[in-house]
C-alpha cells in the first residue's frame, strides 16, 4: 500500500478528460502520471484544454505502460481497443481501471479475463452507478429480503435528444466497434439489475426486439453536419453539441480527418451505422426471477428507472425511492441529496474506489467477471433481436 499512487490515463476523450482533470487538480490518494493517445494532435489539444502543461504525454502505449513509476492505468479508449490496451497494461504489471463496457466482443472479454488471471493484476470495471447512494439503498432493500422473493424487475433508460444522437454519429454507431448499443450504453442498467439481484444468480434466457425508427436514411440532408444546408442544420435537434464528448463543455471538436472514430461531424441519419435507436429486452434468471428492460431516446431530459416486485412488496426508484410493503400497504419513502458530478454525482468517487481496489487487491464490488456478465446479457439480447429467437445462455458464457 502506498500513500499516493501514480495513475496514467489512456484515451483522450470525454471520460479521459474527467479522470485527468481530477488527478491533476489533486486527489488525496492519487496523482496524474501521464496521458496517452495514439493521435498526437488530439493529445496536444486535450492537454491544452485540461491545462496539463507539465504532464508527460505519450503516443506509444508500449512506452507508456513500460514506465516503472506508473502504478496503474485508467483506460478510457473506445471499447474495440479495450482488449489490446488492457492486456498490454496488465502484461506490463499495471493495475487497470477499465471503463464500461468490458469489451465489444465476448472473445475480447475472455481475453482480458484470462490475462488478469495469469498476471494477477488488479482489474476494476468502471460501473460508476454502483456508487450511487440511491442504488446502494435499493440493493440493500432487495438483498436484506425486505421485498421477499423477487419475482419481477424492470429497468428503463430514456436518453435526452443530444445524448442519444451522439451514439448515432460516433464510433458507437458500428456494432462491430461497440458491441451494440445495449452493450455500450445499457450495460450500466443491466449491471445494476444483475448486481441488485445478486451475481450468484445468472440470466439464463433472453429475448429482444428493437429497430431504427427515427434515425432513418430517408431524412438525411447531407453526409456531414458541415455540409448540411444552413436552414436545416439550424433547425436540427440532433446536431453535434458540446458536453457529450471531448472537450466537455466546449465547442464540438469535429476532427474531420478521422470521422470513423470521433464522428462528431457525421449526420445521424447516415446509412453508415447498424445499431438501433430503441430496444426492449426480456430476461429470465436461474432462480425464476423475470424482468424487462427498455432503452429509448428523443426526449428533452434523460432519466433512469428501476423497479423490483417481490412477494412481500415493491421498490421503485425514480426521482426518489419508494417502497410499498405487503400485505398492509405500508409505504417507505427515501430521499437523496443531489450530488455534484457526472452520472448522478458518482464520477468523483471512482478514482477512490480504484485506489481502494489497489490497496486491498480486491475488486469484489466491480470485477471483470461482473463486467462480463453485463456484456453477456447485452450481446445475447442482440443475438435474439437479430435472429428473432429466444436465446439460451449457457453457464460457460459467464466463465
N, C-alpha and C positions, 0 to 999 in steps of 0.2 A: 504494500500500500504506500502511495506517495501523498505528500501534502497537496501537490498540484500536478496534474497530468498535462502533457503537451499533445494536443489533438490537431490533426490536419483535416481539411475539408477538400473533397474531390467532387467537382461538379459545380461550375459557375452559373447556377440558376437561382430561381427564387428561394428554393429550400436551402441551398448553399449559402445564399445571402443572409438568411435568418440566423443560421448557425455561426457563420463567420463574424457577423456583427456582434453577437452575444459573446463569443470567445474573445474577440479583440477588445471590446469595451470593458471586459472584466468579469470573470466568473470566479467564485471563491475556491473552486477545486480544479479549474482547467484554464488553459491558455491556448491561443491560436498559434500552432507551429508554422503552418504554411497552407497555401491554396494551390490546387492543381486542376487544370483543364486542358484538353487537347488543343483547343482553339486559343492561340496566343492573343489574338485581337480581343476576343471576348473576355479573356482572363484579365487583360490590361484594363478594359472598361469596367469590369467587375471590381477590381481592386481600387480603381479611382473612385468609383461610385460609393463604395463602402468605406473609403478613407483608410485603406490598408497600406499606407505609404511604405512602411518598412517591413512588411510581411513577405517572407520568401515565396516566390512563385515558380511553379513547375508546369511544363507541358509534357513531360515524360513521366507517366505513372510509375515505371520501374525505378527511376531515380528517386521519386517521391517516397515510395514505400521502403526503399533501401536506407533512408535516413535513420541513423541509430537513435537520434534524440526525440523521435516521434513515437509516442506510446500507442496511439490509436487513430483510426481514420473514420470520419463521418462521410458516408457515401450518399451523395445526392445526385448522382448521374442518372440518365434515363434507364428504365428497368431492363432494356435489352442489353445493357452493358453490365448489369449487376453481377452476373456470374464471373465474368472475366476480372472485373475490378475486385470483387470480394475475395475470390480465390487467390489472386496475386497478393493482396494485402495480408491475408492470413498466412500464406506461404512465406511472407517476409516477417512473420511473427507479430503482426499488429492486431490489436483488438479492433473490432469493427462495429460501427453503428450503421445499419443499412435501412434507408428509407423504405417504407412500404411502397409497393408490394415486394415480396422477396425476389421475384424474377418474372420474366414474361413467358416462360415455359416451365412445365413440371420437370423436364430434364435438367434445366438450369437450376431450379430449386434444389434438386437432388445433388447436383454437383457442388453447390455451396455447402449443403449439409455434410456431405462426405468429406469435404476439405476441412471443415470445422472439427469433425470427429477425429481426423488424422492429426491435425495440428494442435488441437486443444485450445485454440484461441477463443477469447470471449467474443461472442457474436450476439448482437442485440438488434431486434427489429423495431423500427420506429412506429409503433401503433400508438400515437400520442393521445387518442381519445380515451385510452385506458386511464390516463392521468386526470380525467375529468372527475370532480367530486360527485357530480350527479350520477355518472355512470358507475362509479365505485359504490355509491349508496344503493343503486338498483341491483348491482351484483350481490351485495351483502344481503339484501332482502331475499333474493332468489336462493342464494347459497345457504342461508340460515333456515330455509324451509318455511318462511312466513306465508308463502303462497301455496305450500304443499307441493304435490307432484305437478310439474309444469306440463301442461297439455298442448299449449299453443303459444307461439311467439311471432310477432310481426315487426318488420322494420320498414322504414320509408325514408328516402332522401330525395328532396326536391332541390335542384340547383337553380341559383339565380341566372338570369339571362347571360351575363358576361362570363360567368363561371362555366356554364355548360358549353358555350360557344368555344371556349378555349381548348376543349378536348377535340373539337372538330377541325382545328387548324394546326395544332402542333403534332409532335411525333405520336401522341396517343391515338391519333385517328387511324393508325395502322394496327390491326390486330396482332400482326407479327412482331411489332415493336413494343406493345403494351401488354399483350396477353388478353386484350379485350377491355372494354370499359368497366365491366364488373370487377375485373382483376385490379385494374389501376385505381379506380375511384371507389368502388363499393367494397373493396377489401377492408376498409375502415369499419363499415357497418356489419359486414359478415363476421369480421373478427369479434366485434362486440357481442354479437349473438352467440358465437361459439364460446367465447370467454365467460359470458354470464351463465350459460347452460353448464359449462364445465368441459374442459378438453378431454376428460376421461370418457366422454360420450362423443361419438362420431356421427356425422351426417352420412347416411348410407344410400339415400336415393334423392335425386333432384330432377325437376322438370322446369322448363323455362320457355318463355315467349318474349319476343322483342322485335323491334324493327326501327327503320328510319322513316319517320312520318313527317318531320319538319325540315330537316336539312337535306332536301332533295335537289337533284341537279336541274330540274326544270325552273328553279328560282334563281339560278346563277347568272349574275350580270357580267362577271369577269373572273379570271382565274385568281388574280391577286387584288388585295384591297387598294393598292396604289394605282391600279389600272381601272378601278371602278368609276363610273360616271359620278361627278361630284354630288348631284342631287340624290342619287341612290345611296351613295356612301353616307351622306349626311343624315339620311333618314333610317339607316340600317341599325337595328338594335344589337346586331351581332358583330359589329366592327371591333377590331382589336382595341383593348383598353389596358392601361397600365394598372399594376397592382396584382395581376394574376400570374405574372411571370417576371423574370428579372428584366429591368430593375423594379423592385417592389415600390409602388407609389410614384414611379417615374413615368415618362412617356414611353409608349411601346417601342421596343428595340427590335426592329424588323429582321435584321441580319438576312437580307435578301439573298446573299450568296449561298446560304445553306438552309433553304426553306424546308428540306426534308426533316431536319431536326428541330429547329427553332420555330419555324412555321407561323409566326405571328402575322405574316402578310398574306397567308393563304385564305381564300374565300371559303367560308364554312359550307357553302353549297356545292363545292367542287366534288367531282366523282372520285378524286384521289383519296378515298377513305373507305374503310369497310367495317367500322364499328356502328353500333345502333345509337339512336338518341333517346330510347326508352326501353325498359325491360322489366319483366316480373319473373320471380323465381318461387318455386315451391320446394320445400325441404322436409326430409324426414330423418330423425335421429335414430340411433340404435336402441334408445330407451323408450321409443314410442312418441316422443315429442314431435310435433309437426309445426311448420311455420311457413311464412311468406315474406318476401322482400320485394320492394319496388323502387326503381330509380326513374325519376322524371326530371325534366328541365323546364326552361322557358318562363320562370316566374320572377317577380320583382325582387324577391328575397329568398334566400335558401333556408332550408330547415331540415332537421332530423327528428324522427320519432321512433320510439321503441315501445312495445307493449308485450307483457308477459301475462298469460292467463293460466292459473293453476286451479287445483281442486278446492283450495281454500281462499282464493282471492285473485285480484288482478292488480298489476302495477303498470302505469302508463307514464312515460317520460316524454313530455313535450316542452312547454316553457318551464314547467316545474315537474316535480314527481308526485303523482297521486296514487295512493294505494287504497283499494277497496276490499275489505275482508268479509268473507262469507262465514256463517250464514246470515248474520245480522246486519251487514252492510256498513260496518264501522269504517270510517274514512280517515286516512292519514295524509297530510299534505307536507311536502318538503320543499322549501325554497332555497335557492343557492345564490350567493353573491356573484355579481358579474366580475369576471376576471379579465385582466388586460393581456393581449397577445393572441396569436393565431390559434385556430382550432379550439375556440372556446376558452382561451387562456391557458391551454396546456403546453404550447410550444416552449415557453421559457423554462419549463421544468425538465425538458428532455435531456439536456446535457447532464444535469444532475443524476438522472436515472441511469444514464450510460456510465457515468463515473462510479455510481454505486455498484453496477454490474462488474466493472473492472476491479473495484476494491474487493468484492466478495468472490468473484469468479462465478457468480450465479446469475442466470437470466431467466429464472422461472416465470417471471411476470411478462416476458416477451421474447420467447426463444425462437430459434429458426424453425423448429418443428411446428410451433404455433403459427408462425408466418406461413409455412407450407400449408397448413390446414385451410386458411382463408383462400389461398390460391387454388387449392384442390377444388373447393366448393365452387369458386367463381368459374374456373375453367371447365369443370364438369357441367355446370349450368349452361355455359355457352355450347358445349357439345350437345346438350339436349336441345337448345334453341336451333342449332343448325341441322340436327338430324330429325327433329320432330318426335323424338322418343324419350321415354323416361330412362335416365341413366343411373345404373347401379355403381356405387363407389366401393371398391374392394378395400379391405384393411391395409393391404400393402401400399396403396396410394399415399397413405399418411406416413410411411416409413417408421 
